[in-house]
């Protein structure tokens, strides 16, 4: 179970998202992987738990049977989400990973995988944090809304993820870093595709990477 807290701020949060492994190609000394194996959900995008069901504390079914024992204690992974007011950049951080989601509009022109003028600076800031965290595995996932064909969305989302990965590789200093790069088209939306505001949030590239034990 993941407990999630949200807060907003005007300045966009820095950072990113990464992890996993598949079959690949190389850019410089950095390995980039992609394959057609589709997980049930992208790691880190699993739905949040539903609201707890009201329970009668006196119900006989809650009593531990004779000889029964309690399950081991579990520590919940608490996720904090910081999003700028325009929703252009969203940072989700747990005690294990950092995920940065950048809306496609802040990186690319419409229906394009060619960077705009501000894209490189945003991605380099994320790469700098990856260096600080000493991450060796980085996940770069592209997503679109549900407009147009699914196949076109898959191609575009993969091209955008590839572009972000190539820019990250220019700044990430670890020569053995491994990238997992995938395009998911309209799969796994994070907002309602029936509104333009929701579709804008769904058009995104997510960069995820693990936190180091001593990283900030």
MOSULVEN-V775685 format. One record per backbone hydrogen bond with DSSP energy under -0.5 kcal/mol. CO is the residue of the C=O (numbers start at 1). NH is the residue of the N-H. E is the energy in kcal/mol with one decimal. If there is no record, write none. Layout:
BEGIN
[[CO | NH | E] [CO | NH | E]]
END
This chain:
BEGIN
[[1 | 77 | -1.1] [3 | 79 | -3.9] [5 | 81 | -3.0] [7 | 83 | -1.6] [9 | 85 | -0.9] [17 | 208 | -9.9] [23 | 34 | -3.1] [25 | 32 | -3.7] [27 | 30 | -2.2] [30 | 27 | -2.8] [31 | 179 | -3.8] [32 | 25 | -3.9] [33 | 181 | -4.3] [36 | 38 | -0.5] [37 | 39 | -0.7] [42 | 45 | -2.3] [55 | 57 | -0.7] [56 | 59 | -2.0] [59 | 62 | -1.9] [60 | 63 | -1.4] [65 | 68 | -2.7] [74 | 76 | -0.6] [76 | 78 | -0.9] [77 | 3 | -0.6] [79 | 5 | -2.5] [80 | 93 | -2.8] [81 | 7 | -2.0] [82 | 91 | -3.3] [83 | 9 | -1.6] [84 | 87 | -1.8] [88 | 103 | -2.7] [89 | 84 | -1.9] [90 | 101 | -3.0] [91 | 82 | -3.0] [92 | 99 | -2.9] [93 | 80 | -2.8] [96 | 211 | -2.9] [97 | 94 | -2.7] [98 | 209 | -2.3] [99 | 92 | -3.0] [100 | 102 | -0.5] [100 | 207 | -3.1] [101 | 90 | -2.5] [102 | 205 | -2.2] [103 | 106 | -1.5] [104 | 107 | -1.6] [104 | 108 | -3.2] [107 | 116 | -2.5] [109 | 112 | -1.4] [114 | 109 | -0.8] [116 | 119 | -0.8] [116 | 120 | -0.5] [118 | 122 | -1.4] [119 | 123 | -2.3] [120 | 124 | -2.7] [121 | 125 | -1.7] [122 | 126 | -1.4] [123 | 127 | -2.4] [124 | 128 | -2.2] [125 | 129 | -1.4] [126 | 130 | -2.2] [127 | 131 | -2.2] [128 | 132 | -2.0] [129 | 133 | -2.6] [130 | 134 | -0.6] [130 | 135 | -1.9] [131 | 134 | -0.8] [136 | 178 | -3.2] [137 | 210 | -0.6] [138 | 180 | -2.6] [139 | 141 | -0.5] [139 | 208 | -2.6] [140 | 182 | -2.1] [141 | 206 | -3.0] [142 | 184 | -2.8] [143 | 204 | -1.1] [149 | 153 | -2.0] [150 | 154 | -2.3] [151 | 155 | -2.3] [152 | 156 | -2.8] [153 | 157 | -2.6] [153 | 185 | -0.5] [154 | 158 | -1.9] [155 | 159 | -2.4] [156 | 160 | -2.4] [157 | 161 | -1.9] [158 | 162 | -2.6] [159 | 163 | -2.1] [160 | 164 | -2.2] [161 | 165 | -2.5] [162 | 166 | -2.4] [163 | 167 | -1.8] [164 | 168 | -2.6] [165 | 169 | -2.3] [166 | 170 | -0.6] [167 | 170 | -0.8] [167 | 171 | -0.6] [168 | 171 | -1.6] [168 | 172 | -2.8] [173 | 175 | -0.5] [174 | 177 | -1.5] [177 | 31 | -1.9] [178 | 138 | -2.8] [179 | 33 | -3.5] [179 | 181 | -0.6] [180 | 140 | -3.1] [182 | 142 | -2.5] [184 | 187 | -2.2] [185 | 144 | -3.4] [192 | 195 | -1.1] [195 | 199 | -2.6] [196 | 200 | -2.4] [197 | 201 | -1.4] [198 | 202 | -1.8] [199 | 203 | -1.6] [202 | 204 | -1.2] [203 | 104 | -2.7] [204 | 143 | -2.5] [205 | 102 | -2.6] [206 | 141 | -2.5] [207 | 18 | -0.8] [207 | 100 | -3.0] [208 | 139 | -2.9] [209 | 98 | -2.7] [212 | 215 | -0.7]]
END
